[in-house]
Amino acid sequence: MVAFRNGLNPYKTAAVMTSSPGQLVVMMYDGVLKFVSIARAGCALPESDPQRLKMVQEGVARSIAIISELRSTLDKEKGGEYAENLERLYDYYSFRLLKAQLSFDDAPLAEVEKLVGNLREGWAQMLVAQAQGQRLT
């Protein structure tokens, strides 16, 4: 009941609560992709459309918030070079998203969408391989 009052979807809440850490990362990448898509739709609107600014700003802000959360979960001690590389990627994504927000330019958004999509696909493939008991190299 509380979930409904707060505007949260109880099914999504249950999915998050029962997901593995790897599945949560994929879900977060899905969130970034969703909000980048909203920002891109805003960029495509005419300058005179009152929704344009709101869509771009909200899409970018929510994308950056998710990326910041991903960055905060990096364990550089255990992840070593991989964690450091992901941190650099997350910094780059945030930089490009802010550039898009300031210029209403779709190109940085398209770039982030492609890069995050590739990263998301890699994580998803890794999870499938793990579920099938395959050794990852």
N, C-alpha and C positions, 0 to 999 in steps of 0.2 A: 504493500500500500504506500509506503513512504516513497518508493521508487517512482510511482505514478505522480505523486505530488511534486516531486523534484524534477519531473519531466524526463526521467530516465526510463529507458525501455527495459523491463524486467528480463526479457530474453537476452538482450545484449549484456546486461549485468551478469546473468548466469553464465553466459559464454566466457566472459572475461574471468570470472571467478574460478572456472573449471579448466582454463587453458594452461598449457605448459608455457614456460618462459619463451621458447622459440615461437610458439603460436601467437603469443602476445606481441612479439616483435613484428610478425607478419601483419597482425591486426593494426598495429601502429603505422606501419608503412601504408596500409590500406587507407587509414585516416588521412595521412599526408596527401595521398593521391586524390582522395575525395575533395579536400579543401583546396588543393592546387587547381583542380578542375573547376571549382566554384570561382576562384580568382581568374582563371582563364576565360570563363564565361563572362565575367564582369569586364575584362579587358576588351572583349568583342562587342560590348554594347556601345552605342553612340555616346560621345562625350556629354550630350545633353540629358542622357537618361539618369534619373536620380538614384537608381540602384547600382550604377557602375561603381562609384566610390565605395559604397558599403560592401559590395561583393568582393572587390579586390582587397580591401583592407581586412575584412573578416577572414577571407580565404587564406591570405598570407599570414595573418596573426595566428590563426589556429594551426596552420602548417608549422610555423616556427615553434609554437608551444609544444607540439608533438615531437618535433626534432630535438628540442631542448630536453624533453623527458627522456628520449632515447639516449642523448648524450650523457645525461646524469646517471644512467644505469650502466655505463661502460665500466668494466673492471680492468683497469690497465695492468694491474698486478698479474691477474690470471690471463688476460687477453693479449698482453704484450703488444707486439707490432700490429696485430689485427685491430685491437681496440684503438690504438693511436691512429691508424689509417681511417677507421670509422669516424673518429672524432674530427679529423681533417675534412672528411666528406661532409659531415653534418655542419661544420663551420661554412664550408663552401655553399651548401644548399641554402643556409640561412642568409648568407651574403647575396646570393642570386635572387632569393625571394624578396629581400629588402629592395634590391635594385628594381625589380619588377613593380613593387608597390610604389616606389617613388616616380617611376617613369611611365607606368601603365603600359609597359612593354610586355608582350606575350612571349617573346623569345626566351627570357630567363625562366619563365614558368614552364615552357615546353621542355627546356633542358632539364630542369629539376624533375619534372614528371617522368621523363625518359630514364634518368639516372636512378631515381627512387624505384621506378617500375622494374628496372633490371636488378636492383638490390633485393627487392621484394621477391622477385622470381627465384633468385638464388637461394634465399632463405626457405622459400616454399619447397624447392627441390631438395634441399638438405633435410627438411623435416620428413618428406616422403621417403627419402633414402634411409633415414634413421628408423622410421616406422617399419620399413621392409627388412631391417637388419643389415643393410649394406654398410660396408666400411667406407668412411669418407677419407679421401686423400687430399 
